[in-house]
């Protein structure tokens, strides 16, 4: 029986709504020359599997490179900001010590500011460790999902992705 789904997206601009399958396929005309035999399909299978594996590896590489690039740029910008903030922070610490020193002895003012900075540093370290634990391991989720779909399609358990 011929497949009557129309997929002339280029001329009409709209995909076919006939049936539940809207992916792009050529309509089967019933011409025996356009149909492939079982032997031809089995012969083409290793090449298709090889192409699928190569495509999945390329997807994995692209996804990892994209994530690592974004991570590197973000880390560089944060490092530059931290370098500048170090000097801003030093000036603010000096201002805090000088401000408290107007009411207390200078040594006590410096000790109070140092204790406050220690508490802030401890809190930041704890929050940073928790954040790092949530981000590990950096897994390429899209590639894993795609590979699972391919495996299920080969097993005949799920749908393929187009």
DRENPADREN-584563 format. One line per field, with one value per atom (N, C-alpha, C, O, CB): x, y, z; atom name; residue number from 0. Coordinates in pm, whole numbers, plus 50000, padded with zeros to 5 digits. Glycine has a CB too. Layout:
// DRENPADREN-584563
c1 <- X, ...
c2 <- Y, ...
c3 <- Z, ...
a <- CA, ...
k <- NUM, ...
This chain:
// DRENPADREN-584563
c1 <- 50084, 50000, 50089, 50189, 49904, 50054, 50136, 50115, 50005, 50102, 50222, 50216, 50169, 50235, 50355, 50056, 49996, 50027, 49970, 49847, 50115, 50148, 50221, 50318, 50232, 50175, 50240, 50340, 50307, 50137, 50459, 50560, 50618, 50738, 50670, 50539, 50587, 50595, 50521, 50495, 50686, 50701, 50759, 50724, 50790, 50847, 50914, 50816, 50831, 51023, 50716, 50626, 50508, 50463, 50575, 50457, 50341, 50379, 50302, 50247, 50497, 50540, 50481, 50515, 50504, 50395, 50332, 50355, 50342, 50180, 50389, 50402, 50265, 50163, 50476, 50265, 50141, 50082, 50155, 50162, 49950, 49884, 49813, 49747, 49786, 49825, 49762, 49835, 49957, 49762, 49760, 49822, 49886, 49884, 49928, 49943, 50004, 50152, 50215, 49983, 50210, 50354, 50379, 50334, 50414, 50448, 50470, 50615, 50653, 50427, 50696, 50835, 50847, 50755, 50921, 50958, 50979, 51018, 51121, 51089, 50936, 50967, 50921, 50832, 50901, 50982, 50935, 50811, 50805, 51045, 50710, 50593, 50631, 50702, 50476, 50584, 50611, 50514, 50392, 50599, 50568, 50484, 50443, 50362, 50556, 50498, 50465, 50555, 50540, 50322, 50648, 50742, 50841, 50910, 50814, 50852, 50942, 51089, 51170, 50926, 51124, 51262, 51301, 51420, 51284, 51205, 51238, 51242, 51293, 51137, 51191, 51193, 51323, 51374, 51071, 51377, 51500, 51466, 51372, 51595, 51544, 51523, 51579, 51653, 51587, 51544, 51594, 51746, 51812, 51530, 51800, 51946, 52014, 52118, 51984, 51955, 52012, 52005, 52098, 51940, 51893, 51879, 51978, 52038, 51736, 51996, 52092, 52234, 52318, 52078, 52263, 52396, 52423, 52536, 52409, 52322, 52339, 52346, 52389, 52226, 52304, 52297, 52431, 52434, 52244, 52542, 52668, 52709, 52758, 52779, 52688, 52720, 52633, 52681, 52704, 52505, 52414, 52451, 52447, 52270, 52487, 52526, 52655, 52668, 52545, 52750, 52876, 52848, 52904, 52972, 52763, 52729, 52660, 52685, 52639, 52573, 52504, 52603, 52595, 52400, 52697, 52796, 52883, 52912, 52884, 52925, 53006, 52929, 52985, 53053, 52801, 52719, 52702, 52706, 52581, 52684, 52669, 52799, 52795, 52628, 52913, 53042, 53062, 53111, 53157, 53024, 53036, 52946, 52985, 53000, 52825, 52734, 52792, 52787, 52596, 52848, 52909, 53026, 53037, 52957, 53113, 53227, 53180, 53234, 53316, 53082, 53033, 52972, 52993, 52930, 52898, 52835, 52939, 52930, 52735, 53037, 53141, 53225, 53257, 53230, 53262, 53342, 53265, 53322, 53381, 53136, 53054, 53050, 53065, 52912, 53030, 53023, 53157, 53163, 52976, 53266, 53398, 53437, 53498, 53504, 53401, 53429, 53356, 53415, 53389, 53229, 53152, 53210, 53217, 53003, 53251, 53311, 53441, 53466, 53336, 53524, 53651, 53633, 53703, 53732, 53541, 53515, 53462, 53505, 53415, 53368, 53313, 53419, 53423, 53200, 53505, 53611, 53709, 53755, 53685, 53742, 53834, 53777, 53847, 53867, 53649, 53585, 53575, 53594, 53446, 53545, 53538, 53676, 53688, 53483, 53780, 53916, 53956, 54016, 54017, 53922, 53954, 53878, 53933, 53920, 53751, 53672, 53726, 53731, 53523, 53765, 53820, 53951, 53977, 53842, 54032, 54157, 54130, 54196, 54236, 54033, 53998, 53931, 53956, 53906, 53846, 53777, 53872, 53842, 53669, 53984, 54083, 54129, 54137, 54204, 54158, 54203, 54091, 54114, 54262, 53971, 53857, 53835, 53809, 53729, 53844, 53823, 53930, 53899, 53823, 54054, 54162, 54136, 54157, 54299, 54090, 54059, 53942, 53946, 54027, 53840, 53725, 53762, 53711, 53613, 53851, 53897, 53973, 53953, 53987, 54058, 54132, 54037, 54056, 54234, 53934, 53836, 53759, 53730, 53739, 53725, 53653, 53739, 53691, 53611, 53865, 53955, 53969, 53963, 54094, 53989, 54005, 53877, 53883, 54045, 53762, 53635, 53614, 53574, 53519, 53639, 53622, 53728, 53704, 53628, 53846, 53956, 53925, 53995, 54083, 53824, 53786, 53720, 53722, 53692, 53660, 53592, 53670, 53654, 53453, 53752, 53826, 53974, 54011, 53773, 54059, 54201, 54220, 54142, 54285, 54320, 54344, 54361, 54309, 54468, 54433, 54453, 54322, 54302, 54551, 54231, 54101, 54013, 53940, 54031, 54021, 53945, 53989, 53906, 53963, 54120, 54172, 54129, 54096, 54326, 54129, 54089, 53940, 53904, 54118, 53855, 53711, 53686, 53607, 53634, 53752, 53735, 53785, 53721, 53811, 53897, 53951, 53855, 53836, 54089, 53794, 53699, 53576, 53527, 53656, 53527, 53413, 53447, 53366, 53369, 53566, 53608, 53622, 53590, 53742, 53669, 53683, 53547, 53534, 53752, 53447, 53312, 53256, 53198, 53218, 53273, 53225, 53296, 53233, 53247, 53427, 53504, 53457, 53446, 53654, 53429, 53382, 53247, 53226, 53371, 53157, 53026, 53043, 52979, 52935, 53126, 53148, 53209, 53173, 53238, 53300, 53360, 53255, 53252, 53474, 53169, 53065, 52968, 52932, 52988, 52926, 52835, 52904, 52841, 52787, 53032, 53106, 53121, 53107, 53242, 53150, 53163, 53031, 53029, 53212, 52921, 52790, 52759, 52702, 52681, 52795, 52771, 52852, 52802, 52805, 52975, 53059, 53005, 53006, 53205, 52958, 52903, 52780, 52756, 52869, 52700, 52582, 52617, 52540, 52490, 52733, 52771, 52852, 52882, 52846, 52889, 52975, 52888, 52798, 53087, 52906, 52996, 52928, 52806, 53042, 53007, 52948, 52920, 53009, 53043, 52796, 52757, 52691, 52606, 52661, 52730, 52662, 52525, 52513, 52750, 52424, 52293, 52224, 52159, 52206, 52237, 52172, 52227, 52150, 52191, 52357, 52418, 52374, 52349, 52570, 52366, 52324, 52179, 52146, 52340, 52094, 51955, 51944, 51867, 51875, 52022, 52020, 52068, 52011, 52106, 52173, 52224, 52122, 52108, 52356, 52052, 51950, 51837, 51786, 51895, 51798, 51693, 51739, 51662, 51654, 51865, 51917, 51921, 51887, 52057, 51962, 51967, 51828, 51808, 52034, 51732, 51594, 51537, 51460, 51507, 51575, 51527, 51585, 51515, 51564, 51712, 51774, 51708, 51688, 51926, 51674, 51607, 51461, 51397, 51618, 51408, 51268, 51177, 51058, 51227, 51231, 51152, 51097, 51003, 51234, 51152, 51110, 51106, 51116, 51201, 51090, 51082, 51220, 51313, 50991, 51232, 51357, 51345, 51235, 51389, 51458, 51455, 51496, 51587, 51547, 51426, 51450, 51531, 51562, 51318
c2 <- 49883, 50000, 50124, 50129, 50000, 50220, 50341, 50434, 50444, 50413, 50503, 50604, 50733, 50786, 50622, 50783, 50901, 51029, 51133, 50884, 51026, 51149, 51245, 51207, 51119, 51367, 51468, 51543, 51584, 51565, 51561, 51633, 51745, 51772, 51539, 51809, 51915, 52043, 52138, 51933, 52046, 52162, 52280, 52395, 52128, 52254, 52362, 52444, 52566, 52304, 52381, 52455, 52516, 52625, 52366, 52447, 52500, 52576, 52659, 52389, 52547, 52612, 52549, 52590, 52757, 52449, 52384, 52233, 52175, 52417, 52170, 52025, 51960, 52020, 51973, 51838, 51765, 51735, 51705, 51636, 51743, 51708, 51575, 51533, 51817, 51508, 51378, 51276, 51264, 51335, 51204, 51104, 51171, 51293, 51021, 51090, 51145, 51172, 51228, 51052, 51134, 51148, 51269, 51270, 51019, 51371, 51493, 51509, 51619, 51612, 51407, 51421, 51421, 51379, 51309, 51468, 51479, 51344, 51287, 51584, 51294, 51170, 51186, 51265, 51046, 51108, 51109, 51023, 50916, 51058, 51068, 50982, 50860, 50872, 51059, 50745, 50623, 50615, 50624, 50496, 50599, 50599, 50460, 50444, 50667, 50359, 50224, 50174, 50060, 50217, 50255, 50215, 50117, 50150, 50339, 49995, 49896, 49940, 49889, 49764, 50031, 50076, 50163, 50172, 50152, 50228, 50314, 50237, 50289, 50427, 50117, 50036, 49959, 49911, 49940, 49947, 49872, 49732, 49712, 49943, 49639, 49501, 49483, 49568, 49401, 49372, 49342, 49329, 49373, 49212, 49272, 49257, 49394, 49415, 49172, 49486, 49620, 49693, 49764, 49702, 49674, 49738, 49682, 49756, 49721, 49549, 49486, 49527, 49545, 49333, 49542, 49585, 49729, 49763, 49572, 49812, 49952, 49972, 50078, 50036, 49874, 49888, 49921, 50012, 49762, 49854, 49891, 50036, 50104, 49798, 50082, 50222, 50318, 50422, 50247, 50284, 50370, 50371, 50476, 50323, 50255, 50249, 50328, 50400, 50102, 50314, 50388, 50539, 50615, 50348, 50580, 50722, 50771, 50882, 50748, 50688, 50725, 50743, 50840, 50619, 50650, 50659, 50783, 50855, 50531, 50808, 50927, 51054, 51149, 50929, 51059, 51176, 51196, 51309, 51163, 51087, 51098, 51146, 51227, 50962, 51099, 51145, 51293, 51368, 51061, 51334, 51475, 51562, 51671, 51495, 51514, 51587, 51598, 51704, 51518, 51490, 51489, 51588, 51666, 51348, 51584, 51676, 51821, 51906, 51647, 51850, 51987, 52036, 52151, 51998, 51949, 51988, 52012, 52109, 51882, 51924, 51939, 52063, 52138, 51814, 52085, 52203, 52330, 52427, 52200, 52331, 52449, 52478, 52592, 52429, 52373, 52393, 52436, 52523, 52265, 52375, 52409, 52551, 52623, 52308, 52591, 52727, 52829, 52928, 52745, 52805, 52895, 52897, 53003, 52854, 52783, 52775, 52855, 52926, 52629, 52843, 52915, 53066, 53139, 52869, 53112, 53256, 53309, 53415, 53286, 53237, 53279, 53283, 53377, 53187, 53183, 53179, 53294, 53353, 53044, 53326, 53438, 53571, 53654, 53443, 53592, 53717, 53728, 53835, 53727, 53618, 53619, 53646, 53720, 53484, 53588, 53610, 53758, 53814, 53522, 53820, 53962, 54049, 54143, 54007, 54016, 54092, 54073, 54167, 54050, 53952, 53926, 54001, 54049, 53777, 54012, 54088, 54233, 54290, 54080, 54293, 54432, 54446, 54541, 54486, 54351, 54357, 54341, 54387, 54251, 54275, 54262, 54400, 54426, 54180, 54486, 54621, 54705, 54781, 54691, 54692, 54763, 54718, 54799, 54740, 54590, 54535, 54584, 54616, 54382, 54590, 54639, 54783, 54818, 54630, 54865, 55004, 55010, 55088, 55085, 54929, 54928, 54877, 54927, 54843, 54780, 54730, 54840, 54861, 54604, 54910, 55020, 55128, 55184, 55080, 55156, 55257, 55211, 55291, 55287, 55083, 55030, 55039, 55080, 54885, 55002, 55009, 55154, 55182, 54950, 55245, 55386, 55443, 55526, 55469, 55398, 55446, 55398, 55476, 55401, 55271, 55218, 55275, 55291, 55064, 55305, 55359, 55497, 55544, 55365, 55565, 55694, 55679, 55770, 55769, 55558, 55535, 55440, 55446, 55479, 55353, 55252, 55263, 55332, 55108, 55196, 55194, 55126, 55038, 55121, 55167, 55116, 54965, 54899, 55183, 54908, 54763, 54688, 54584, 54722, 54739, 54676, 54691, 54599, 54735, 54804, 54827, 54728, 54670, 54972, 54708, 54613, 54471, 54394, 54621, 54435, 54301, 54277, 54168, 54283, 54375, 54361, 54343, 54257, 54486, 54421, 54410, 54273, 54211, 54525, 54226, 54096, 53983, 53890, 54072, 53990, 53887, 53886, 53780, 53910, 54003, 54012, 53953, 53883, 54156, 53982, 53927, 53775, 53706, 53990, 53724, 53580, 53511, 53408, 53547, 53566, 53508, 53510, 53411, 53586, 53620, 53631, 53530, 53466, 53775, 53514, 53418, 53275, 53197, 53429, 53240, 53105, 53077, 52968, 53087, 53173, 53156, 53138, 53051, 53277, 53220, 53210, 53075, 53017, 53324, 53024, 52893, 52784, 52697, 52863, 52786, 52684, 52689, 52586, 52701, 52808, 52823, 52777, 52713, 52970, 52810, 52769, 52619, 52563, 52833, 52552, 52406, 52341, 52247, 52355, 52390, 52336, 52357, 52268, 52401, 52471, 52500, 52407, 52359, 52646, 52382, 52292, 52150, 52080, 52295, 52106, 51971, 51953, 51844, 51941, 52059, 52050, 52046, 51994, 52167, 52101, 52108, 51991, 51984, 52231, 51900, 51787, 51664, 51645, 51761, 51582, 51593, 51669, 51662, 51455, 51741, 51810, 51709, 51672, 51923, 51664, 51557, 51617, 51705, 51457, 51570, 51614, 51547, 51442, 51581, 51609, 51547, 51525, 51422, 51632, 51617, 51603, 51481, 51407, 51729, 51461, 51348, 51216, 51119, 51359, 51213, 51091, 51058, 50942, 51105, 51158, 51137, 51086, 50995, 51267, 51145, 51104, 50960, 50883, 51198, 50924, 50787, 50687, 50578, 50775, 50724, 50635, 50614, 50503, 50691, 50722, 50708, 50618, 50535, 50846, 50633, 50548, 50402, 50314, 50594, 50377, 50241, 50181, 50065, 50238, 50258, 50210, 50186, 50092, 50310, 50269, 50251, 50123, 50050, 50372, 50095, 49973, 49851, 49749, 49973, 49861, 49751, 49739, 49637, 49769, 49844, 49845, 49883, 49852, 49712, 49951, 49985, 50126, 50156, 49967, 50212, 50352, 50416, 50351, 50430, 50545, 50623, 50668, 50673, 50741, 50701, 50756, 50906, 50960, 50705, 50973, 51119, 51162, 51106, 51183, 51262, 51310, 51435, 51491, 51335
c3 <- 50000, 50000, 50000, 50072, 50122, 49922, 49906, 50024, 50079, 49774, 50063, 50168, 50104, 50015, 50240, 50150, 50085, 50158, 50124, 50075, 50257, 50329, 50238, 50172, 50453, 50234, 50153, 50240, 50351, 50091, 50189, 50266, 50184, 50193, 50313, 50106, 50020, 50101, 50076, 49897, 50198, 50285, 50209, 50237, 50405, 50114, 50041, 49958, 49948, 49951, 49897, 49810, 49885, 49851, 49699, 49988, 50058, 50184, 50231, 50093, 50238, 50360, 50485, 50596, 50356, 50470, 50584, 50573, 50465, 50589, 50685, 50681, 50670, 50703, 50805, 50625, 50610, 50746, 50840, 50532, 50756, 50881, 50870, 50965, 50921, 50758, 50741, 50826, 50819, 50592, 50907, 50994, 51114, 51127, 50916, 51201, 51321, 51303, 51393, 51437, 51191, 51170, 51081, 50966, 51107, 51130, 51054, 51011, 50970, 51134, 51019, 50978, 50827, 50757, 51038, 50777, 50633, 50574, 50610, 50602, 50487, 50416, 50273, 50243, 50483, 50184, 50046, 50036, 50097, 49949, 49961, 49943, 49860, 49760, 49875, 49901, 49827, 49710, 49727, 49918, 49592, 49472, 49430, 49339, 49359, 49494, 49455, 49344, 49299, 49411, 49299, 49195, 49254, 49351, 49134, 49198, 49256, 49251, 49328, 49184, 49162, 49152, 49271, 49304, 49022, 49337, 49451, 49582, 49681, 49462, 49585, 49707, 49713, 49612, 49712, 49834, 49852, 49901, 49977, 49950, 49856, 49899, 50039, 50090, 49800, 50100, 50234, 50233, 50327, 50287, 50130, 50120, 50113, 50175, 49996, 50037, 50028, 50162, 50202, 49920, 50231, 50362, 50462, 50540, 50414, 50461, 50553, 50517, 50606, 50550, 50388, 50344, 50388, 50423, 50190, 50386, 50424, 50575, 50621, 50367, 50653, 50798, 50865, 50948, 50857, 50833, 50899, 50873, 50962, 50851, 50751, 50720, 50798, 50843, 50571, 50813, 50890, 51038, 51102, 50872, 51091, 51231, 51253, 51352, 51277, 51161, 51170, 51166, 51245, 51056, 51074, 51064, 51191, 51237, 50942, 51248, 51371, 51485, 51560, 51408, 51499, 51606, 51586, 51682, 51609, 51462, 51435, 51467, 51522, 51289, 51432, 51461, 51612, 51661, 51394, 51684, 51829, 51893, 51986, 51889, 51845, 51896, 51865, 51948, 51838, 51744, 51707, 51795, 51837, 51558, 51824, 51912, 52052, 52114, 51917, 52101, 52234, 52240, 52335, 52270, 52138, 52135, 52131, 52203, 52015, 52047, 52035, 52166, 52206, 51922, 52232, 52358, 52467, 52541, 52403, 52477, 52579, 52551, 52643, 52585, 52425, 52389, 52421, 52471, 52239, 52391, 52419, 52569, 52612, 52365, 52648, 52793, 52851, 52937, 52861, 52804, 52856, 52816, 52894, 52805, 52694, 52649, 52736, 52780, 52501, 52761, 52847, 52987, 53051, 52851, 53035, 53168, 53173, 53271, 53206, 53070, 53066, 53059, 53129, 52947, 52977, 52966, 53098, 53145, 52851, 53157, 53285, 53394, 53474, 53327, 53397, 53499, 53480, 53577, 53495, 53356, 53329, 53373, 53432, 53181, 53344, 53385, 53538, 53595, 53323, 53600, 53747, 53806, 53904, 53801, 53748, 53799, 53786, 53878, 53723, 53675, 53656, 53757, 53814, 53512, 53779, 53877, 54018, 54097, 53870, 54050, 54183, 54206, 54316, 54203, 54103, 54113, 54150, 54237, 53981, 54081, 54111, 54248, 54321, 54002, 54280, 54408, 54527, 54637, 54414, 54505, 54612, 54660, 54780, 54565, 54564, 54600, 54659, 54753, 54478, 54607, 54664, 54807, 54896, 54578, 54828, 54961, 55059, 55174, 54954, 55014, 55102, 55145, 55261, 55030, 55054, 55089, 55187, 55282, 54962, 55166, 55257, 55396, 55496, 55199, 55402, 55532, 55606, 55725, 55515, 55535, 55598, 55647, 55754, 55499, 55567, 55608, 55731, 55819, 55493, 55737, 55854, 55979, 56085, 55830, 55966, 56081, 56127, 56246, 56046, 56033, 56070, 56132, 56222, 55948, 56082, 56137, 56279, 56366, 56050, 56305, 56440, 56534, 56653, 56438, 56480, 56561, 56616, 56706, 56481, 56566, 56623, 56759, 56842, 56529, 56783, 56911, 57002, 57124, 56886, 56946, 57022, 56988, 56893, 56992, 57064, 57027, 56890, 56854, 57135, 56817, 56681, 56677, 56587, 56622, 56775, 56774, 56791, 56728, 56885, 56874, 56895, 56771, 56735, 57018, 56707, 56583, 56475, 56405, 56533, 56462, 56363, 56397, 56307, 56355, 56524, 56567, 56539, 56494, 56717, 56563, 56536, 56386, 56347, 56588, 56305, 56159, 56111, 56026, 56086, 56164, 56124, 56162, 56084, 56189, 56279, 56321, 56230, 56193, 56468, 56195, 56102, 55965, 55905, 56086, 55918, 55788, 55794, 55697, 55745, 55906, 55923, 55915, 55850, 56056, 55981, 55978, 55836, 55791, 56074, 55766, 55627, 55538, 55454, 55573, 55555, 55475, 55500, 55405, 55506, 55624, 55657, 55590, 55537, 55810, 55592, 55528, 55377, 55319, 55558, 55314, 55170, 55132, 55029, 55122, 55213, 55184, 55190, 55103, 55284, 55290, 55301, 55183, 55127, 55432, 55146, 55032, 54903, 54819, 55018, 54886, 54767, 54757, 54648, 54765, 54867, 54867, 54830, 54752, 55004, 54885, 54850, 54702, 54638, 54936, 54649, 54507, 54418, 54317, 54475, 54455, 54375, 54379, 54278, 54426, 54494, 54506, 54418, 54366, 54652, 54402, 54316, 54168, 54088, 54343, 54130, 53990, 53940, 53821, 53966, 54028, 53989, 53973, 54055, 54094, 53877, 53763, 53649, 53634, 53715, 53568, 53452, 53341, 53265, 53400, 53332, 53241, 53116, 53128, 53312, 52998, 52875, 52862, 52799, 52750, 52920, 52931, 52797, 52779, 53017, 52703, 52573, 52498, 52436, 52489, 52503, 52433, 52497, 52426, 52435, 52628, 52696, 52661, 52636, 52848, 52659, 52622, 52478, 52450, 52638, 52389, 52249, 52233, 52156, 52164, 52305, 52299, 52354, 52300, 52376, 52461, 52515, 52415, 52400, 52647, 52347, 52245, 52132, 52084, 52190, 52089, 51983, 52025, 51947, 51942, 52148, 52199, 52206, 52169, 52336, 52253, 52259, 52119, 52099, 52334, 52024, 51886, 51827, 51757, 51798, 51855, 51804, 51867, 51800, 51832, 51996, 52064, 52024, 52048, 52215, 51962, 51923, 52037, 52034, 51870, 52138, 52256, 52255, 52328, 52377, 52173, 52181, 52046, 51942, 52271, 52051, 51928, 51885, 51966, 51946, 51761, 51710, 51713, 51719, 51567, 51709, 51704, 51565, 51504, 51812, 51517, 51380, 51383, 51278, 51306
a <- N, CA, C, O, CB, N, CA, C, O, CB, N, CA, C, O, CB, N, CA, C, O, CB, N, CA, C, O, CB, N, CA, C, O, CB, N, CA, C, O, CB, N, CA, C, O, CB, N, CA, C, O, CB, N, CA, C, O, CB, N, CA, C, O, CB, N, CA, C, O, CB, N, CA, C, O, CB, N, CA, C, O, CB, N, CA, C, O, CB, N, CA, C, O, CB, N, CA, C, O, CB, N, CA, C, O, CB, N, CA, C, O, CB, N, CA, C, O, CB, N, CA, C, O, CB, N, CA, C, O, CB, N, CA, C, O, CB, N, CA, C, O, CB, N, CA, C, O, CB, N, CA, C, O, CB, N, CA, C, O, CB, N, CA, C, O, CB, N, CA, C, O, CB, N, CA, C, O, CB, N, CA, C, O, CB, N, CA, C, O, CB, N, CA, C, O, CB, N, CA, C, O, CB, N, CA, C, O, CB, N, CA, C, O, CB, N, CA, C, O, CB, N, CA, C, O, CB, N, CA, C, O, CB, N, CA, C, O, CB, N, CA, C, O, CB, N, CA, C, O, CB, N, CA, C, O, CB, N, CA, C, O, CB, N, CA, C, O, CB, N, CA, C, O, CB, N, CA, C, O, CB, N, CA, C, O, CB, N, CA, C, O, CB, N, CA, C, O, CB, N, CA, C, O, CB, N, CA, C, O, CB, N, CA, C, O, CB, N, CA, C, O, CB, N, CA, C, O, CB, N, CA, C, O, CB, N, CA, C, O, CB, N, CA, C, O, CB, N, CA, C, O, CB, N, CA, C, O, CB, N, CA, C, O, CB, N, CA, C, O, CB, N, CA, C, O, CB, N, CA, C, O, CB, N, CA, C, O, CB, N, CA, C, O, CB, N, CA, C, O, CB, N, CA, C, O, CB, N, CA, C, O, CB, N, CA, C, O, CB, N, CA, C, O, CB, N, CA, C, O, CB, N, CA, C, O, CB, N, CA, C, O, CB, N, CA, C, O, CB, N, CA, C, O, CB, N, CA, C, O, CB, N, CA, C, O, CB, N, CA, C, O, CB, N, CA, C, O, CB, N, CA, C, O, CB, N, CA, C, O, CB, N, CA, C, O, CB, N, CA, C, O, CB, N, CA, C, O, CB, N, CA, C, O, CB, N, CA, C, O, CB, N, CA, C, O, CB, N, CA, C, O, CB, N, CA, C, O, CB, N, CA, C, O, CB, N, CA, C, O, CB, N, CA, C, O, CB, N, CA, C, O, CB, N, CA, C, O, CB, N, CA, C, O, CB, N, CA, C, O, CB, N, CA, C, O, CB, N, CA, C, O, CB, N, CA, C, O, CB, N, CA, C, O, CB, N, CA, C, O, CB, N, CA, C, O, CB, N, CA, C, O, CB, N, CA, C, O, CB, N, CA, C, O, CB, N, CA, C, O, CB, N, CA, C, O, CB, N, CA, C, O, CB, N, CA, C, O, CB, N, CA, C, O, CB, N, CA, C, O, CB, N, CA, C, O, CB, N, CA, C, O, CB, N, CA, C, O, CB, N, CA, C, O, CB, N, CA, C, O, CB, N, CA, C, O, CB, N, CA, C, O, CB, N, CA, C, O, CB, N, CA, C, O, CB, N, CA, C, O, CB, N, CA, C, O, CB, N, CA, C, O, CB, N, CA, C, O, CB, N, CA, C, O, CB, N, CA, C, O, CB, N, CA, C, O, CB, N, CA, C, O, CB, N, CA, C, O, CB, N, CA, C, O, CB, N, CA, C, O, CB, N, CA, C, O, CB, N, CA, C, O, CB, N, CA, C, O, CB, N, CA, C, O, CB, N, CA, C, O, CB, N, CA, C, O, CB, N, CA, C, O, CB, N, CA, C, O, CB, N, CA, C, O, CB, N, CA, C, O, CB, N, CA, C, O, CB, N, CA, C, O, CB, N, CA, C, O, CB, N, CA, C, O, CB, N, CA, C, O, CB, N, CA, C, O, CB, N, CA, C, O, CB, N, CA, C, O, CB, N, CA, C, O, CB, N, CA, C, O, CB, N, CA, C, O, CB, N, CA, C, O, CB, N, CA, C, O, CB, N, CA, C, O, CB, N, CA, C, O, CB, N, CA, C, O, CB, N, CA, C, O, CB, N, CA, C, O, CB, N, CA, C, O, CB, N, CA, C, O, CB
k <- 0, 0, 0, 0, 0, 1, 1, 1, 1, 1, 2, 2, 2, 2, 2, 3, 3, 3, 3, 3, 4, 4, 4, 4, 4, 5, 5, 5, 5, 5, 6, 6, 6, 6, 6, 7, 7, 7, 7, 7, 8, 8, 8, 8, 8, 9, 9, 9, 9, 9, 10, 10, 10, 10, 10, 11, 11, 11, 11, 11, 12, 12, 12, 12, 12, 13, 13, 13, 13, 13, 14, 14, 14, 14, 14, 15, 15, 15, 15, 15, 16, 16, 16, 16, 16, 17, 17, 17, 17, 17, 18, 18, 18, 18, 18, 19, 19, 19, 19, 19, 20, 20, 20, 20, 20, 21, 21, 21, 21, 21, 22, 22, 22, 22, 22, 23, 23, 23, 23, 23, 24, 24, 24, 24, 24, 25, 25, 25, 25, 25, 26, 26, 26, 26, 26, 27, 27, 27, 27, 27, 28, 28, 28, 28, 28, 29, 29, 29, 29, 29, 30, 30, 30, 30, 30, 31, 31, 31, 31, 31, 32, 32, 32, 32, 32, 33, 33, 33, 33, 33, 34, 34, 34, 34, 34, 35, 35, 35, 35, 35, 36, 36, 36, 36, 36, 37, 37, 37, 37, 37, 38, 38, 38, 38, 38, 39, 39, 39, 39, 39, 40, 40, 40, 40, 40, 41, 41, 41, 41, 41, 42, 42, 42, 42, 42, 43, 43, 43, 43, 43, 44, 44, 44, 44, 44, 45, 45, 45, 45, 45, 46, 46, 46, 46, 46, 47, 47, 47, 47, 47, 48, 48, 48, 48, 48, 49, 49, 49, 49, 49, 50, 50, 50, 50, 50, 51, 51, 51, 51, 51, 52, 52, 52, 52, 52, 53, 53, 53, 53, 53, 54, 54, 54, 54, 54, 55, 55, 55, 55, 55, 56, 56, 56, 56, 56, 57, 57, 57, 57, 57, 58, 58, 58, 58, 58, 59, 59, 59, 59, 59, 60, 60, 60, 60, 60, 61, 61, 61, 61, 61, 62, 62, 62, 62, 62, 63, 63, 63, 63, 63, 64, 64, 64, 64, 64, 65, 65, 65, 65, 65, 66, 66, 66, 66, 66, 67, 67, 67, 67, 67, 68, 68, 68, 68, 68, 69, 69, 69, 69, 69, 70, 70, 70, 70, 70, 71, 71, 71, 71, 71, 72, 72, 72, 72, 72, 73, 73, 73, 73, 73, 74, 74, 74, 74, 74, 75, 75, 75, 75, 75, 76, 76, 76, 76, 76, 77, 77, 77, 77, 77, 78, 78, 78, 78, 78, 79, 79, 79, 79, 79, 80, 80, 80, 80, 80, 81, 81, 81, 81, 81, 82, 82, 82, 82, 82, 83, 83, 83, 83, 83, 84, 84, 84, 84, 84, 85, 85, 85, 85, 85, 86, 86, 86, 86, 86, 87, 87, 87, 87, 87, 88, 88, 88, 88, 88, 89, 89, 89, 89, 89, 90, 90, 90, 90, 90, 91, 91, 91, 91, 91, 92, 92, 92, 92, 92, 93, 93, 93, 93, 93, 94, 94, 94, 94, 94, 95, 95, 95, 95, 95, 96, 96, 96, 96, 96, 97, 97, 97, 97, 97, 98, 98, 98, 98, 98, 99, 99, 99, 99, 99, 100, 100, 100, 100, 100, 101, 101, 101, 101, 101, 102, 102, 102, 102, 102, 103, 103, 103, 103, 103, 104, 104, 104, 104, 104, 105, 105, 105, 105, 105, 106, 106, 106, 106, 106, 107, 107, 107, 107, 107, 108, 108, 108, 108, 108, 109, 109, 109, 109, 109, 110, 110, 110, 110, 110, 111, 111, 111, 111, 111, 112, 112, 112, 112, 112, 113, 113, 113, 113, 113, 114, 114, 114, 114, 114, 115, 115, 115, 115, 115, 116, 116, 116, 116, 116, 117, 117, 117, 117, 117, 118, 118, 118, 118, 118, 119, 119, 119, 119, 119, 120, 120, 120, 120, 120, 121, 121, 121, 121, 121, 122, 122, 122, 122, 122, 123, 123, 123, 123, 123, 124, 124, 124, 124, 124, 125, 125, 125, 125, 125, 126, 126, 126, 126, 126, 127, 127, 127, 127, 127, 128, 128, 128, 128, 128, 129, 129, 129, 129, 129, 130, 130, 130, 130, 130, 131, 131, 131, 131, 131, 132, 132, 132, 132, 132, 133, 133, 133, 133, 133, 134, 134, 134, 134, 134, 135, 135, 135, 135, 135, 136, 136, 136, 136, 136, 137, 137, 137, 137, 137, 138, 138, 138, 138, 138, 139, 139, 139, 139, 139, 140, 140, 140, 140, 140, 141, 141, 141, 141, 141, 142, 142, 142, 142, 142, 143, 143, 143, 143, 143, 144, 144, 144, 144, 144, 145, 145, 145, 145, 145, 146, 146, 146, 146, 146, 147, 147, 147, 147, 147, 148, 148, 148, 148, 148, 149, 149, 149, 149, 149, 150, 150, 150, 150, 150, 151, 151, 151, 151, 151, 152, 152, 152, 152, 152, 153, 153, 153, 153, 153, 154, 154, 154, 154, 154, 155, 155, 155, 155, 155, 156, 156, 156, 156, 156, 157, 157, 157, 157, 157, 158, 158, 158, 158, 158, 159, 159, 159, 159, 159, 160, 160, 160, 160, 160, 161, 161, 161, 161, 161
